[in-house]
């Protein structure tokens, strides 16, 4: 890594990470700023994914795919934010968090309908349907697990900021220490994963150390959420690190298959939005599921 990219990456970490944490921690109107940011990242990410795939396979129109994809986090935002403006009342038809899943299903149904009624030939129908549905799932639905953290309560106490900060810190420290250990100690143990030859065993170990360290910080700083035996936080942080690493490697597979170096050029030193949030996309559902399972916030 040359000096210019190193400086850009460090600036993103020391400036970008605190900014994202600040956005996540603003509780106003059920984290409305975070929901807006998620919708923005979802839209840009869907466009980047479309650009990556467009050189290899047949696709539906970019605007249509992006609209279907961003509909999912918009649904999550409506469920979380609207009651803060209406005295606790949801919009008609929004009966619970399952509204997010219903919106996901409707988006897939619309994709199928568009293919049924607009396709002139059907040789590429399977590819178009699969690619559009994957975009809705990957850059839309998976991001809603951040949204779901924004309205968590434990014994009546709002623990949304604690959950969001803990999760983001686990992912950011996993990513950062994986990079640091890889640069410092990984030269002799790289190349064992073909999808990303620069990744090293030392880097993976550093990622787990970073996530577990973040988990320990959360355990001692947020007892209102992480009360209980210490082993629970080790389970959450270790599994979150594993999912984050898989998310990063999966993005490498997408790029290699598409024949591109980065998903875009939006983030200095990182590439595109998908290059930046790939770990969050896969780690979010894992963290959320284990948090509910082990600590039972509502």
Wavefront OBJ file of the C-alpha trace (Angstrom):
o trace
v 0.000 0.000 0.000
v 1.474 3.341 -1.057
v 1.667 6.343 1.242
v -1.249 8.142 -0.401
v -3.644 5.229 0.119
v -2.353 4.716 3.646
v -3.075 8.342 4.537
v -6.551 8.146 2.985
v -7.338 4.958 4.894
v -6.172 6.457 8.189
v -8.223 9.600 7.568
v -11.308 7.509 6.890
v -10.739 5.637 10.160
v -10.026 8.654 12.366
v -12.652 10.918 10.788
v -15.188 8.674 9.071
v -15.640 6.156 11.883
v -16.355 8.785 14.584
v -18.823 10.511 12.241
v -20.712 7.258 11.618
v -20.739 6.475 15.346
v -22.103 9.958 16.066
v -24.875 9.466 13.493
v -25.754 6.122 15.075
v -25.785 7.537 18.605
v -28.191 10.427 17.930
v -31.410 9.073 19.467
v -33.643 11.885 18.158
v -36.858 10.510 16.617
v -35.742 6.869 16.862
v -32.391 7.530 15.195
v -33.919 9.222 12.153
v -30.457 10.425 11.032
v -29.206 6.830 11.014
v -32.207 5.663 8.980
v -31.588 8.393 6.404
v -27.918 7.396 6.234
v -28.849 3.714 5.800
v -31.199 4.562 2.921
v -28.437 6.595 1.263
v -25.876 3.793 1.642
v -28.422 1.283 0.359
v -29.154 3.323 -2.768
v -25.485 3.920 -3.596
v -24.627 0.301 -2.803
v -27.380 -1.003 -5.099
v -26.096 1.193 -7.932
v -22.522 -0.009 -7.340
v -23.644 -3.633 -7.382
v -25.522 -3.006 -10.630
v -22.443 -1.398 -12.170
v -20.285 -4.345 -11.109
v -22.653 -6.942 -12.541
v -23.589 -5.045 -15.709
v -20.386 -5.962 -17.513
v -21.025 -9.686 -17.085
v -24.757 -10.406 -17.027
v -28.133 -9.124 -18.198
v -29.872 -6.890 -15.658
v -33.038 -4.953 -15.062
v -32.691 -1.174 -15.261
v -30.525 0.343 -12.553
v -33.161 2.805 -11.331
v -35.746 0.062 -10.945
v -33.393 -2.242 -9.018
v -32.237 0.605 -6.760
v -35.865 1.570 -6.035
v -36.834 -1.978 -5.102
v -33.741 -2.276 -2.923
v -34.126 0.993 -0.991
v -37.808 0.234 -0.371
v -36.730 -2.233 2.340
v -34.781 0.190 4.589
v -37.479 2.824 3.933
v -40.006 0.369 5.362
v -37.744 -0.152 8.380
v -37.454 3.609 8.835
v -41.235 4.074 8.658
v -41.754 1.441 11.341
v -39.191 3.010 13.678
v -39.579 6.740 13.064
v -43.260 7.472 12.340
v -44.512 6.718 15.904
v -42.177 9.417 17.275
v -44.157 11.997 15.283
v -47.648 10.556 15.858
v -47.731 9.929 19.570
v -46.750 6.293 19.293
v -49.136 5.342 16.483
v -47.962 3.433 13.423
v -49.218 4.010 9.905
v -52.151 1.769 8.881
v -50.926 -1.672 7.910
v -47.662 -1.428 9.843
v -48.330 -3.900 12.623
v -44.800 -4.847 13.676
v -41.207 -5.443 12.562
v -42.484 -8.123 10.185
v -43.578 -5.182 7.984
v -39.942 -5.109 6.830
v -40.152 -8.732 5.701
v -43.488 -8.104 3.969
v -41.921 -5.221 2.040
v -39.048 -7.490 1.019
v -41.518 -10.071 -0.307
v -43.482 -7.413 -2.208
v -40.260 -6.120 -3.796
v -39.434 -9.633 -5.038
v -43.001 -10.006 -6.316
v -42.692 -6.755 -8.286
v -39.383 -7.928 -9.792
v -41.069 -11.143 -10.929
v -44.038 -9.223 -12.328
v -41.795 -6.859 -14.280
v -39.989 -9.797 -15.852
v -43.251 -11.583 -16.652
v -44.871 -8.600 -18.352
v -41.926 -6.773 -19.955
v -39.451 -9.412 -21.126
v -39.432 -9.915 -24.907
v -37.289 -13.058 -24.767
v -36.578 -15.245 -21.778
v -33.062 -16.591 -22.271
v -31.750 -14.155 -19.627
v -34.821 -14.045 -17.374
v -33.344 -16.293 -14.699
v -30.195 -14.177 -14.522
v -32.115 -10.881 -14.356
v -34.459 -12.134 -11.642
v -31.616 -13.624 -9.581
v -29.434 -10.506 -9.832
v -32.235 -8.075 -8.943
v -33.450 -10.258 -6.073
v -29.903 -10.551 -4.758
v -29.534 -6.765 -4.771
v -32.754 -6.417 -2.752
v -31.497 -8.991 -0.256
v -27.834 -7.986 -0.043
v -27.836 -4.192 -0.100
v -31.404 -3.747 1.138
v -32.693 -6.368 3.541
v -29.393 -7.079 5.316
v -28.945 -3.393 6.169
v -32.277 -3.374 8.006
v -30.691 -5.227 10.910
v -29.013 -1.936 11.762
v -32.473 -0.381 11.636
v -33.843 -3.067 13.959
v -31.210 -2.174 16.547
v -32.536 1.388 16.614
v -35.638 0.541 18.648
v -34.315 -2.083 21.070
v -35.320 -1.852 24.718
v -34.259 -3.919 27.709
v -36.642 -3.974 30.671
v -38.249 -0.803 29.395
v -34.959 1.055 29.010
v -33.839 2.299 25.595
v -30.637 0.413 24.730
v -30.603 1.191 21.016
v -27.530 3.429 21.106
v -25.641 0.901 23.198
v -26.485 -1.901 20.744
v -25.581 0.154 17.670
v -22.329 1.496 19.128
v -21.259 -1.960 20.334
v -21.952 -3.565 16.982
v -20.253 -0.871 14.912
v -17.239 -0.855 17.218
v -16.900 -4.629 16.888
v -16.952 -4.409 13.083
v -14.673 -1.363 12.834
v -12.070 -2.786 15.217
v -12.261 -6.161 13.489
v -11.605 -4.532 10.138
v -8.921 -2.162 11.410
v -6.922 -4.676 13.452
v -7.203 -7.245 10.666
v -5.609 -4.695 8.332
v -2.981 -3.659 10.919
v -1.959 -7.213 11.861
v -1.925 -8.150 8.174
v 0.427 -5.309 7.300
v 2.631 -5.856 10.347
v 2.748 -9.653 10.626
v 1.081 -11.111 7.556
v 3.732 -11.067 4.844
v 4.714 -14.701 5.353
v 1.219 -16.170 5.792
v -0.782 -14.705 2.912
v -2.299 -16.304 -0.162
v -4.233 -19.203 1.340
v -7.576 -17.717 0.202
v -7.713 -17.298 -3.575
v -10.568 -14.794 -3.415
v -8.306 -12.325 -1.633
v -4.611 -13.329 -1.816
v -3.471 -10.344 0.278
v -5.453 -11.545 3.274
v -3.339 -13.310 5.894
v -3.761 -15.588 8.887
v -2.295 -12.832 11.064
v -4.937 -10.463 9.710
v -7.765 -12.831 10.579
v -6.405 -13.287 14.103
v -6.164 -9.500 14.441
v -9.788 -9.188 13.333
v -10.982 -11.536 16.060
v -8.852 -9.732 18.645
v -10.327 -6.387 17.594
v -13.919 -7.577 17.785
v -13.423 -9.310 21.143
v -11.733 -6.177 22.533
v -14.742 -4.130 21.409
v -17.019 -6.697 23.046
v -15.197 -6.384 26.354
v -15.473 -2.597 26.186
v -19.211 -2.945 25.556
v -19.575 -5.464 28.397
v -18.101 -3.125 30.991
v -19.484 0.133 29.565
v -23.042 -1.047 28.833
v -24.156 -3.304 31.713
v -27.774 -2.327 31.063
v -27.587 -4.340 27.834
v -24.845 -6.921 28.353
v -25.612 -8.093 31.880
v -24.740 -11.715 32.585
v -21.838 -14.135 32.209
v -18.770 -12.959 30.345
v -18.834 -15.894 27.925
v -21.910 -14.447 26.186
v -20.029 -11.389 24.967
v -17.214 -13.634 23.711
v -19.764 -15.598 21.667
v -21.296 -12.455 20.172
v -17.993 -10.731 19.398
v -16.353 -13.861 17.942
v -19.319 -14.699 15.722
v -19.615 -11.056 14.657
v -15.926 -11.062 13.685
v -16.359 -14.278 11.687
v -19.385 -12.873 9.830
v -17.583 -9.579 9.172
v -14.590 -11.409 7.702
v -16.839 -13.589 5.519
v -18.644 -10.458 4.337
v -15.348 -8.878 3.331
v -14.198 -12.010 1.504
v -17.556 -12.427 -0.254
v -17.243 -8.897 -1.617
v -13.825 -9.882 -2.978
v -15.472 -12.825 -4.753
v -18.051 -10.488 -6.337
v -15.362 -8.116 -7.580
v -13.153 -10.875 -8.972
v -16.114 -12.443 -10.733
v -17.078 -9.040 -12.158
v -13.481 -8.240 -13.117
v -13.230 -4.986 -11.134
v -10.803 -3.811 -8.460
v -13.275 -1.829 -6.338
v -17.044 -1.509 -6.210
v -16.675 2.243 -6.795
v -14.585 5.269 -5.880
v -16.830 6.994 -3.352
v -14.726 6.446 -0.222
v -11.058 7.592 -0.334
v -8.648 4.752 0.406
v -11.459 2.204 0.541
v -13.081 2.160 -2.890
v -16.863 2.189 -3.022
v -19.664 2.090 -0.479
v -19.926 -1.704 -0.775
v -16.193 -2.005 -0.098
v -16.844 -0.068 3.115
v -20.022 -1.748 4.389
v -19.455 -5.329 3.190
v -18.552 -6.475 6.715
v -21.554 -4.684 8.231
v -23.957 -6.343 5.796
v -23.132 -9.878 6.928
v -22.270 -9.165 10.561
v -25.462 -7.194 11.304
v -27.897 -10.146 11.204
v -25.489 -12.343 13.209
v -24.999 -9.733 15.946
v -28.725 -8.972 16.111
v -29.778 -12.629 16.305
v -27.255 -13.459 19.047
v -28.120 -10.302 20.981
v -31.798 -11.289 21.016
v -30.972 -14.914 21.823
v -28.491 -14.278 24.641
v -29.720 -11.010 26.185
v -33.383 -10.890 25.102
v -33.909 -7.152 24.519
v -37.328 -6.402 23.004
l 1 2 3 4 5 6 7 8 9 10 11 12 13 14 15 16 17 18 19 20 21 22 23 24 25 26 27 28 29 30 31 32 33 34 35 36 37 38 39 40 41 42 43 44 45 46 47 48 49 50 51 52 53 54 55 56 57 58 59 60 61 62 63 64 65 66 67 68 69 70 71 72 73 74 75 76 77 78 79 80 81 82 83 84 85 86 87 88 89 90 91 92 93 94 95 96 97 98 99 100 101 102 103 104 105 106 107 108 109 110 111 112 113 114 115 116 117 118 119 120 121 122 123 124 125 126 127 128 129 130 131 132 133 134 135 136 137 138 139 140 141 142 143 144 145 146 147 148 149 150 151 152 153 154 155 156 157 158 159 160 161 162 163 164 165 166 167 168 169 170 171 172 173 174 175 176 177 178 179 180 181 182 183 184 185 186 187 188 189 190 191 192 193 194 195 196 197 198 199 200 201 202 203 204 205 206 207 208 209 210 211 212 213 214 215 216 217 218 219 220 221 222 223 224 225 226 227 228 229 230 231 232 233 234 235 236 237 238 239 240 241 242 243 244 245 246 247 248 249 250 251 252 253 254 255 256 257 258 259 260 261 262 263 264 265 266 267 268 269 270 271 272 273 274 275 276 277 278 279 280 281 282 283 284 285 286 287 288 289 290 291 292 293 294 295 296 297 298
